[in-house]
Amino acid sequence: MANILSTQELYRRLEAGPVALFDVRGDIEYEQGHIPGAKTAPLGSLVFRGASVMNPDSFVAVYSSGGDCELAADAVERLERLRLTNVHRYEAGLQGWRDAGHRIVESVGDKAHTRGPFIECRAVNLTAERAERAYGGAFARKPDESAWGAGG
């Protein structure tokens, strides 16, 4: 059973350094506004976006919109099925974060489809070093560079 994070607890964790914090809403919602430091991992692709290669005891937090939205609860179930043992749900979600007066950020260079017709398609290049730094050391191993795409 996942632990429930308060807004203060999540804020303290983020201030202390990188955290494996996943926004499990859709990519478009994420791009339009998310908690600083969160990574986009829509519920349907959460396992494929990194959770399956994390240390079982790594601190992992998930959130969605808040209120009646059950996406974060569903995400917790999926992560626990992967035998992750330190999963936390930020139940208040994006709305609770905003209501507490904390900053929401938009994606830098968000996709064109969030504001109109699709214009360009670009690959995301993530090196093993960037992945390790971005997820607060939560990975069980450093992935093979070829698995993350070329680039720096």
Backbone torsions as a table, in degrees:
resi	resn	phi	psi	omega
1	MET	NA	130.6	-176.9
2	ALA	-71.4	150.8	173.1
3	ASN	-82.4	146.2	177.0
4	ILE	-96.1	127.5	178.0
5	LEU	-93.8	137.4	171.4
6	SER	-84.0	166.7	177.0
7	THR	-60.6	-42.9	179.8
8	GLN	-62.4	-42.2	-179.5
9	GLU	-64.2	-43.9	179.2
10	LEU	-64.5	-43.7	179.3
11	TYR	-58.3	-46.2	179.1
12	ARG	-60.4	-43.4	179.0
13	ARG	-60.5	-46.0	-179.0
14	LEU	-66.6	-36.2	177.9
15	GLU	-67.0	-29.5	-177.6
16	ALA	-75.6	-19.7	179.9
17	GLY	148.9	-176.7	-177.5
18	PRO	-58.6	142.0	-179.3
19	VAL	-132.3	145.7	173.2
20	ALA	-78.5	82.6	-179.5
21	LEU	-109.3	120.3	-177.3
22	PHE	-112.0	129.0	171.0
23	ASP	-91.2	113.2	-173.4
24	VAL	-96.4	12.3	171.7
25	ARG	-75.3	-177.2	178.9
26	GLY	-72.1	161.7	-180.0
27	ASP	-58.3	-40.2	-178.1
28	ILE	-65.1	-44.6	177.9
29	GLU	-61.8	-41.0	178.0
30	TYR	-58.7	-47.5	-177.6
31	GLU	-63.4	-31.7	-178.9
32	GLN	-77.0	-19.4	176.3
33	GLY	169.2	130.5	-179.5
34	HIS	-151.8	169.8	177.0
35	ILE	-71.3	131.5	179.6
36	PRO	-55.9	132.6	180.0
37	GLY	95.2	-11.6	179.3
38	ALA	-76.5	149.4	174.8
39	LYS	-108.0	143.7	178.2
40	THR	-78.9	131.3	178.2
41	ALA	-154.7	76.3	179.9
42	PRO	-51.1	146.8	-173.7
43	LEU	-47.2	-44.4	-177.7
44	GLY	-65.1	-20.5	-178.7
45	SER	-121.4	11.8	-177.4
46	LEU	-54.3	-47.0	-178.6
47	VAL	-63.7	-38.2	-177.2
48	PHE	-77.6	-17.9	-177.4
49	ARG	-93.6	20.7	170.7
50	GLY	129.2	-23.8	-174.2
51	ALA	-62.5	-30.8	-176.1
52	SER	-71.4	-13.9	179.4
53	VAL	-112.5	18.0	179.7
54	MET	-87.8	155.8	173.4
55	ASN	-61.4	138.3	-178.7
56	PRO	-58.7	-28.5	-177.9
57	ASP	-102.6	9.9	178.6
58	SER	-65.7	144.2	174.3
59	PHE	-70.1	122.0	178.6
60	VAL	-131.1	132.8	177.5
61	ALA	-125.3	143.3	178.4
62	VAL	-130.4	151.7	174.5
63	TYR	-151.1	162.7	174.0
64	SER	-134.1	-142.6	-176.2
65	SER	-72.6	-30.6	-173.9
66	GLY	98.3	-174.7	-179.1
67	GLY	63.7	-128.3	-177.7
68	ASP	-85.2	0.2	-177.4
69	CYS	-67.6	126.1	-177.6
70	GLU	-101.1	5.8	-177.7
71	LEU	-58.6	-41.8	-178.4
72	ALA	-65.8	-39.2	177.7
73	ALA	-63.7	-41.1	177.1
74	ASP	-64.7	-38.5	178.9
75	ALA	-63.1	-41.8	178.6
76	VAL	-58.2	-46.3	179.3
77	GLU	-57.9	-43.8	-179.7
78	ARG	-65.4	-41.9	179.9
79	LEU	-67.1	-38.9	178.5
80	GLU	-68.4	-30.2	174.2
81	ARG	-65.7	-23.5	175.8
82	LEU	-83.2	3.6	179.0
83	ARG	71.7	26.2	170.2
84	LEU	-76.8	132.1	-172.0
85	THR	-108.0	-5.6	-175.8
86	ASN	-123.4	51.1	-175.9
87	VAL	-93.8	135.6	-178.7
88	HIS	-127.6	143.9	178.1
89	ARG	-114.6	126.5	172.6
90	TYR	-90.1	91.3	-171.8
91	GLU	-62.8	-34.5	-178.6
92	ALA	-66.8	-24.7	175.9
93	GLY	63.3	-165.8	-177.2
94	LEU	-58.8	-38.7	-179.6
95	GLN	-64.1	-42.3	178.3
96	GLY	-64.6	-37.8	177.4
97	TRP	-62.3	-47.7	179.6
98	ARG	-64.0	-44.2	-179.4
99	ASP	-62.2	-29.2	178.9
100	ALA	-79.3	-1.1	177.4
101	GLY	86.5	12.3	179.0
102	HIS	-84.3	155.5	-176.8
103	ARG	-71.1	140.4	171.9
104	ILE	-113.2	139.6	179.6
105	VAL	-119.7	151.1	172.7
106	GLU	-95.1	159.7	177.6
107	SER	-69.6	140.3	174.4
108	VAL	-77.4	128.3	-179.6
109	GLY	66.4	41.2	-178.4
110	ASP	-59.0	159.4	-175.5
111	LYS	-68.4	147.8	-178.8
112	ALA	-59.2	-31.7	-175.8
113	HIS	-66.9	-11.2	177.8
114	THR	-79.3	-14.1	-179.1
115	ARG	-128.6	0.5	-178.2
116	GLY	166.9	-156.1	-176.6
117	PRO	-65.6	153.6	178.5
118	PHE	-68.1	130.7	-177.3
119	ILE	-115.0	-44.5	-175.9
120	GLU	-140.3	157.6	175.9
121	CYS	-124.5	126.3	-179.7
122	ARG	-133.4	140.2	179.9
123	ALA	-77.1	150.2	174.8
124	VAL	-96.3	121.5	178.8
125	ASN	-104.7	120.9	-177.4
126	LEU	-130.6	115.6	177.7
127	THR	-79.7	162.1	178.1
128	ALA	-58.8	-38.8	-179.8
129	GLU	-64.7	-43.9	178.6
130	ARG	-64.4	-40.3	179.4
131	ALA	-63.0	-44.0	-179.4
132	GLU	-63.6	-43.1	-179.5
133	ARG	-67.7	-41.0	-175.3
134	ALA	-70.0	-30.8	-176.0
135	TYR	-104.3	19.2	172.5
136	GLY	61.4	34.2	177.0
137	GLY	74.0	21.2	-174.9
138	ALA	-81.7	-9.9	-176.6
139	PHE	-78.5	142.8	-178.9
140	ALA	-70.6	-28.5	-179.5
141	ARG	-151.7	160.8	174.1
142	LYS	-80.7	120.7	-178.4
143	PRO	-65.9	154.2	174.6
144	ASP	-61.3	133.2	-178.6
145	GLU	-51.4	-38.2	-177.0
146	SER	-64.7	-24.4	178.9
147	ALA	-72.9	-19.6	-175.6
148	TRP	-102.6	-2.8	-179.1
149	GLY	90.9	163.2	179.8
150	ALA	-80.5	158.5	175.4
151	GLY	121.0	172.3	-175.2
152	GLY	-136.9	NA	NA
